[in-house]
Amino acid sequence: MTTMGAGMDERRGRRRGALLAAGTLVAALALAGCGAGDSGSDSAGTAAEAPPGAQGALDKGSGAEAAGTAGAGAPDLRVDQRAIIYTGSMRVQVADVDAAAREVSAVVTRAGGFIGGDQRRSAEADAVAELELRVPAAKFAAVVEEVAKLGRQQSREINTQDVTEETVDLEARIVTQRARVDSARRLLARANSITDLVSLENELGRREADLASLEAKKRRLADLTALSTITVSLAGPAAKTSEEKAETGFLVGLKGGWEAFVTSMTILLTVLGALLPWLVAFGVPLAVLLLALRRRRRSPALVAEVSAPPPVPAARSAP
């Protein structure tokens, strides 16, 4: 009996523990469901109470954050993806300047470029030609090497300018300015008074002018980056290769003074030679006329002096 009673008590204790655990689980599930419902209600209430403008601003901010997150990333540092302006100048001594100039033109045409400027001074052996070449940036180095092979290269200077950041900044400013122009146009379409109409037209004109200026700068940068500039000087065999060095000293000053004196005398004699025919043609007759007039004025004075009677002394009275 004692053993049987102890077994029954043990089974009852187990049942009570199981029931207590089941009740605790049900209570936990019920509380979780209530909390979820309250949270949903609070969220719905908050969304319903938020004003439309604030909600739009929140949505816009979220979209901007998403766009910024999507657009963020490491910058592209590859050379072929950067905007670089190539410029160069070189001087090449050739046997025939005209023939070399024609060859340079052919090289530029094959590279897909053109001659931007052509200045020549032809004087046989000391002839000089100044050519401005516009070639695609990808063919810049190849064109420079081909031109250098036309004769004896005397000088070369290559410069580069990275304008990637400036280009990106211009594009961003253009996008922003276009949005401002569109906004001004929309406001202009909804203008209800003459005052508003005039004010909005002036503002729209100013914004469109700013946009046109930015677009012009972008086109200029695009031209400079797409087509590189090479200034080529083709010199004949007798052309001076470098400028004369400046000299100082007594002998240099004496030489300069003598050259200035000779130049001045040459100019003076030249002027005198130019005036001499006029002096002969008009000066000689004028001198003869003046001499004749002078002699004519002297002749009556001489006659008067000869023909005048001598003075008679006055008679003295007796004492």
C-alpha positions in Angstrom: 0.0 0.0 0.0 2.7 2.4 0.8 4.5 1.6 -2.4 1.3 2.0 -4.4 0.5 5.4 -2.8 4.0 6.7 -3.5 3.7 5.8 -7.2 0.4 7.6 -7.5 1.8 10.7 -5.9 4.7 10.6 -8.3 2.4 10.4 -11.4 0.3 13.3 -10.1 3.4 15.4 -9.7 4.4 14.7 -13.3 1.0 15.7 -14.6 1.0 18.9 -12.6 4.5 19.8 -14.0 3.4 19.1 -17.6 0.2 21.2 -17.2 2.2 24.1 -15.6 4.7 24.0 -18.5 1.8 24.0 -21.1 0.1 26.9 -19.4 3.3 29.0 -19.3 3.8 28.3 -23.1 0.3 29.4 -24.0 0.6 32.6 -21.9 3.9 33.4 -23.6 2.4 32.9 -27.1 -0.6 35.1 -26.1 1.6 37.9 -24.9 3.7 37.8 -28.1 0.6 38.0 -30.3 -0.7 41.0 -28.3 2.7 42.8 -28.6 2.8 42.2 -32.4 -0.7 43.6 -32.8 0.1 46.7 -30.7 3.2 47.3 -32.7 1.3 47.0 -36.0 -1.3 49.4 -34.7 1.2 51.9 -33.5 3.0 51.8 -36.9 -0.3 52.2 -38.7 -1.3 55.0 -36.5 2.0 56.8 -36.9 1.8 56.4 -40.7 -1.8 57.7 -40.7 -0.9 60.7 -38.5 2.2 61.8 -40.5 1.4 64.6 -42.8 1.7 64.1 -46.6 4.6 66.6 -47.0 6.6 65.0 -44.2 6.0 61.5 -45.6 7.1 62.7 -49.0 10.3 64.2 -47.5 11.0 61.0 -45.7 10.5 59.0 -48.9 12.7 61.4 -50.8 15.4 61.2 -48.1 15.2 57.4 -48.2 15.5 57.4 -51.9 18.5 59.8 -51.8 20.2 57.6 -49.2 19.6 54.5 -51.4 21.0 56.3 -54.5 24.0 57.4 -52.5 24.6 53.9 -51.3 24.2 52.5 -54.7 26.5 55.1 -56.3 29.2 54.9 -53.6 32.2 52.9 -54.6 35.9 53.1 -55.2 37.0 55.7 -57.9 38.1 54.3 -61.2 41.8 55.0 -61.4 42.5 53.5 -64.8 44.4 55.8 -67.1 42.1 55.0 -70.1 39.1 56.1 -68.0 40.6 59.5 -67.0 40.3 62.8 -68.8 43.9 63.9 -69.8 45.0 66.7 -72.0 48.2 66.0 -74.0 50.2 68.9 -75.5 53.6 68.9 -77.1 56.1 70.9 -79.0 59.0 69.8 -81.1 61.6 71.2 -83.5 63.0 69.1 -86.4 65.7 70.1 -88.8 64.9 68.8 -92.3 66.6 69.1 -95.8 63.4 70.3 -97.5 60.8 72.2 -95.4 58.0 72.1 -97.9 58.4 68.3 -98.5 58.6 67.6 -94.8 55.4 69.7 -94.2 53.5 67.7 -96.8 54.7 64.5 -95.0 53.6 65.8 -91.7 50.1 66.5 -93.1 49.9 63.0 -94.4 50.9 61.6 -91.0 48.2 63.6 -89.3 45.6 62.6 -91.8 46.4 58.9 -91.4 46.0 59.3 -87.6 42.5 60.8 -88.0 43.5 64.4 -87.2 43.9 67.7 -89.0 46.2 70.7 -89.4 45.0 73.4 -87.1 47.5 76.1 -88.2 50.3 76.5 -90.8 52.8 79.4 -90.8 55.8 79.3 -93.1 58.8 81.6 -93.9 60.4 80.4 -97.1 63.9 81.7 -97.7 65.7 78.7 -99.3 68.0 77.0 -96.9 66.9 78.9 -93.8 63.1 78.3 -94.3 61.0 77.6 -91.3 57.4 76.2 -91.1 55.3 76.2 -87.9 52.5 73.6 -87.9 49.8 73.0 -85.3 48.6 69.4 -85.3 45.3 68.2 -83.8 45.4 64.4 -83.4 43.4 61.9 -81.3 44.8 61.4 -77.9 45.3 57.7 -78.5 47.6 58.5 -81.5 49.5 61.3 -79.8 52.7 59.3 -79.0 52.7 57.6 -82.4 52.4 60.9 -84.3 55.2 62.5 -82.3 57.5 59.6 -83.1 56.7 59.6 -86.8 57.3 63.4 -87.1 60.7 63.0 -85.2 61.8 60.6 -87.9 61.4 63.1 -90.7 64.8 64.7 -89.9 67.1 65.6 -87.0 65.1 66.3 -83.9 66.5 69.3 -82.1 64.0 69.7 -79.2 60.9 68.1 -77.8 58.6 69.0 -74.9 55.6 66.9 -73.8 53.1 68.1 -71.2 50.0 66.4 -69.7 47.1 67.8 -67.6 44.6 65.6 -65.7 41.2 67.2 -65.8 39.2 64.2 -64.6 38.0 65.9 -61.4 37.1 69.1 -63.3 35.1 67.1 -65.8 33.2 65.2 -63.1 32.5 68.5 -61.3 31.2 70.1 -64.5 28.9 67.1 -65.2 27.4 67.3 -61.7 26.9 71.1 -62.0 25.2 70.7 -65.4 22.8 68.1 -64.0 21.9 70.4 -61.1 21.6 73.4 -63.4 19.3 71.5 -65.7 17.0 70.6 -62.8 16.9 74.3 -61.8 16.0 75.3 -65.3 13.2 72.7 -65.4 11.9 74.0 -62.0 11.9 77.6 -63.3 10.0 76.5 -66.4 7.3 74.7 -64.3 6.9 77.8 -62.1 6.7 80.0 -65.1 3.9 77.9 -66.6 1.9 78.3 -63.3 2.5 82.1 -63.0 -0.8 84.0 -62.4 0.4 87.7 -62.5 2.5 89.9 -64.7 4.9 90.6 -61.8 5.5 86.9 -61.2 5.7 86.3 -65.0 8.4 88.9 -65.5 10.4 87.8 -62.4 10.3 84.1 -63.4 11.3 84.9 -67.0 14.3 86.8 -65.8 15.3 84.0 -63.4 14.8 81.4 -66.2 17.0 83.4 -68.6 19.7 83.7 -66.0 19.6 79.9 -65.2 19.6 79.0 -68.9 22.7 81.3 -69.5 24.5 79.6 -66.6 23.6 76.2 -68.1 24.9 77.2 -71.5 28.2 78.4 -70.0 28.7 75.2 -68.2 27.9 73.1 -71.3 30.4 75.3 -73.4 33.1 74.5 -70.8 32.3 70.9 -71.0 32.5 70.9 -74.8 35.9 72.7 -74.6 37.3 70.1 -72.2 35.9 67.3 -74.3 37.7 68.8 -77.4 41.0 69.2 -75.6 40.9 65.7 -74.2 39.7 64.1 -77.4 42.2 65.9 -79.7 45.7 66.6 -78.5 47.8 69.5 -79.8 51.3 69.2 -81.2 53.2 72.3 -82.3 55.9 71.3 -84.9 58.7 73.5 -86.1 60.3 72.4 -89.3 63.6 74.2 -89.9 65.9 74.2 -92.9 69.6 73.4 -92.8 70.7 77.0 -92.5 68.0 78.1 -90.0 69.2 79.2 -86.6 68.8 76.5 -84.0 68.7 78.6 -80.9 68.4 82.3 -79.9 71.6 84.2 -79.4 72.7 84.6 -75.8 72.6 88.0 -74.3 76.0 89.6 -74.0 77.2 92.4 -71.7 80.4 94.5 -71.4 82.2 97.5 -72.8 83.0 96.1 -76.2 79.4 94.9 -76.6 78.1 98.4 -75.7 80.7 100.0 -78.1 79.6 97.7 -80.8 75.9 98.5 -80.2 76.6 102.2 -80.1 78.5 102.1 -83.4 75.8 100.1 -85.0 73.2 102.6 -83.8 75.3 105.5 -85.1 75.8 103.8 -88.5 72.0 103.1 -88.7 71.2 106.7 -87.8 73.6 108.1 -90.4 72.2 105.7 -93.0 68.7 106.9 -92.2 69.8 110.6 -92.3 71.5 110.2 -95.7 68.5 108.3 -97.0 66.2 111.2 -96.1 68.7 113.7 -97.5 68.9 111.8 -100.7 65.1 111.8 -101.0 64.9 115.6 -100.4 67.8 116.5 -102.7 65.8 116.6 -105.9 63.2 118.8 -104.3 65.9 121.1 -103.0 67.4 121.4 -106.5 64.1 121.9 -108.2 62.8 124.6 -105.9 65.7 125.7 -103.8 68.0 127.0 -106.6 65.3 129.2 -108.3 64.3 130.5 -104.9 67.9 131.4 -104.0 68.4 133.2 -107.3 65.2 135.2 -106.8 66.2 136.2 -103.3 69.7 137.3 -104.4 68.2 139.4 -107.2 65.8 141.1 -104.8 68.6 141.8 -102.4 70.7 143.5 -105.1 67.8 145.5 -106.2 67.3 146.9 -102.8 71.0 147.9 -102.5 71.2 149.8 -105.8 69.1 153.0 -104.9 71.0 153.6 -101.7 74.3 153.7 -103.6 73.0 156.2 -106.2 71.6 158.5 -103.4 75.0 158.6 -101.7 76.9 159.6 -104.9 74.5 162.3 -106.1 74.0 164.1 -102.8 75.8 167.6 -102.8 78.4 168.3 -100.2 77.3 170.3 -97.2 78.0 174.0 -97.3 79.6 175.4 -94.1 77.7 178.2 -92.4 79.0 181.8 -92.6 80.5 183.1 -89.5 79.7 186.7 -88.5 82.4 189.4 -88.0 83.4 190.5 -84.5 
